[in-house]
Amino acid sequence: MVMSVAAAGPRDTGSTQRDALETLRAVERRVLWLSTAITDQANRGRPNPGGLKVGGHQASSASIVSIMTTLWFHHLGADDRVSVKPHASPVLHAINYLLGELDESYLSTLRSFGGLQSYPSRSKDPDPVDYSTGSVGIGATAPIWGAIARRYVDGRFGRIGQGRQFSLLGDAELDEGAIWEAVQDPMVADLGEIVWIVDLNRQSLDRVVPGIAADRLQGMFGAAGWQVLTLKYGRLLQELFTRPGGDALRARLDAMGNPEYQRLLRCSPGELRDRLPGSGPAREPIARLIAGLDDDALCDALRNLGGHDLGTLLDAYADIDDSRPTVIFAYTVKGYGLASEGHPQNHSSLLTEGQMRELAARTGASLDAPWGRFPDGSAEATLCARAAERLRRTEPPAQEPPAVPADIGRTPSGTGSTQQALGRALLDLNRQAPEAAARIVTVSPDVSSSTNLGGWINKAGIWSAAERVDWFADDAETILHWRERPTGRHVELGIAETNLVGLLGELGATWSRWGQPLLPIGVVYDPFVNRALEPWSFGIYAGGQSILVGTPSGVTLAPEGGAHQSITTPSLGIEQPGCTSYEPAFVLDTEWCLLAALGRLGRPDGGSAYLRLSTRPVDQSLAAVPADPAARERRRRQVVAGAYTLRRHEAPAATIAAMGALVTEALAAADRLAALGIGVDVVCVTSPDLLFRALQARRGLSEDAHWILDQVFPAERAAPLVTVLDGHPHTLAFLATINNVPVTTLGVTRFGQSGTIQDVYRYHGIDTDSIVAATLDLTD
């Protein structure tokens, strides 16, 4: 196969511009070679004693080489950020190598332990990566949330640079629902720095995509207010279209289905001359037109799509409208320039040694010495050096996040819920620690008022890129004041949990991107945390530190029960890396856990947190908060470490370990058991996550602290254990292994029902009667 050659340069066709374009083509060829060789070395050049497939994506990388070459070596500036499609990671590493940002020793380490990652990773790759990708649809949308995060920091803490936010994605990635949730969010239409370039190679992992979907996709972006640019044909084809028979050729190509076009790419020149004209009245004019082309020119013309024509790409970049988001549909060929070009099963195919040698000869490289650079003083080396200088960033000085108090000092009384405690704690923090509160930004998918953020919003205001008129400011019956301005500290999105956590991830990464730490808190209904879990997890993997609050939670929703409940979220909190999960029972516990979580944000050694809260009013006197300052501090340390003892009997026959809203039932059960002459300890679990880590540490499996186990579950007080929570019972089942005692685990394992709390708890076997019965069974 031969690589496509564009017919002309950019709009200025002078000799200087033609020379510059030829130099850019030479760099394009080297990027193609290097990206292909990186995968080849990982599979054929490295010992593989285990025999497990290494893999890689030579064809997917090849289709986007032209786009990435023109961006990095001609268009991008230091302030621009780019999300690269997952399977094009070798292209990014090849470019970084030519720019002097990656040592040669890494080029043979793709997918090896400690080497280049399978997909671009901000936290793991040794060279510059703007956005982690790999989770399809999530990496592509990340620059949208990065743009909002940059604007937020810019509006509150001063200028941190401008720059565009690019997403390079494959057309098959547009099947992901996360893409369209992001595109249609009302806030996105004003983000003119967003540019998506769709590598429209018309293939997915297993097949050529049937049908012609580009027009429909373009219409969807246009309806969302985006500028839509389509690069279907390159300059060589455009010139052919002006010749006699050219209109017929264009109509034939426009109407051609994707599978037929892909099949033509696999044809010999003779077969192509027979098949391309098709049938019908247009056959003869097309046949006469292509008869005037030699075989190489004919093959070049068929492959001369807009996404491979350097001049067409550069012109498109110049046409970007900065007043609104832009999407560029760049038609490409999967495997462009490779022997696997256009094959329907080329997604993870690898070139043979012979094919690699042929590619090396065609691109001016060597398979035996694959990592050659351009000669010093050559036009190509000069272009690479100038691009490296243009793209060089000055790392901003890292600013320490402000200190967050461990205890505001208030002792709640009366009744209250942990959900109410969230909004109250934010307002208290605003008064007691204004520097820390100034860094807090809350995010909600249209549920801010129903999750008790109303008071905070009235105080902090709504963030907007530009100030907007509040037309209800003079309405005396309006309780929630919707003042939108660039200095607001709450961001309201549409109802899409994926968008919420996508923005959380980017707000939580500003400390590492621009040296400005934020303390982001996202609030979502806990039943919908599962929708948000995968993109939030990916945001944590990419270095974003944030707090996710799920509220209201569990079957404690009662009359709103049925499908509107959460069962698995407590255990999910245990299983999420880079995150500490809490489910407090009382208002003060919530405050302490929130403050501890805020104190771990925006720092290299920090991490995220998940708080599961409830709307159930609880008598706060049941918390029995010690009045003595030292005892109070001891309680606080235990709360944020995972558990504390609420009741302690001198000779316990059993221990009841309860979490969240079910502490009320546990204490009531303890009272009834005491009346029966059975004394029990009652432990309030605030974080099964931290208790599990402590247990692992005590067994020598991690370096976490494990003092909390000795204080709350001392071996000398070991007794049969009943665990209970408003969630799946296996969440707390591991507690029995602390002292290897008999255990009964109570929780929710069935879909819910509407009704009173008493009805619902009885239905699921987590009411006081069930706790008493379980304890009696263990102690009989």
Secondary structure, DSSP 4 states (H G I P E B T S, - for coil): ------SS-SS--SHHHHHHHHHHHHHHHHHHHHHHHHHHHHHHSS--TT-------HHHHHHHHHHHHHIIIII--TT-EEEPPGGGHHHHHHHHHHTT-S-GGGTT-TTSTTSS-SS--TTT-SS--SS---STTHHHHHHHHHHHHHHHHHHHH-------EEEEEEGGGGGSHHHHHHHT-TTGGG-TTEEEEEEE-SB-SSSBPPS--HHHHHHHHHHTT-EEEEE-B-HHHHHHHTSTTHHHHHHHHHH--HHHHHHHHTS-HHHHHHHTT-SSTTHHHHHHHHHTS-HHHHHHHHT-BGGG-HHHHHHHHHT--TTS-EEEEEE--TTTTSTTTT-TT-TT----HHHHHHHHHHHT--SSSTTPPPPTTSHHHHHHHHHHHHH---PPPPPPPPP--S-------SEE-HHHHHHHHHHHHHHH-HHHHTTEEEEESS-TGGGT-HHHHHHH-EE-SS----TTTT-TT--S---EETT-SEEE--S-HHHHHHHHHHHTTHHHHTS---EEEEEE-GGGHHHHHHHHHHHHHTT---EEEE-S-SGGGGGG-TTS--SSHHHHHHH-TTEEEE--SSHHHHHHHHHHHHTTSSSTT--EEEEE-----EEGGGG---SSHHHHHHHHHHHHHTEEEEE--SS-SEEEEEEGGGHHHHHHHHHHHHHTT--EEEEEES-HHHHHHHHHHHTTSS----HHHHHHS-GGG---EEEE-SS-GGGGGGGHHHHT--EEEE---S----S-HHHHHHHHT-SHHHHHHHHHHHH-
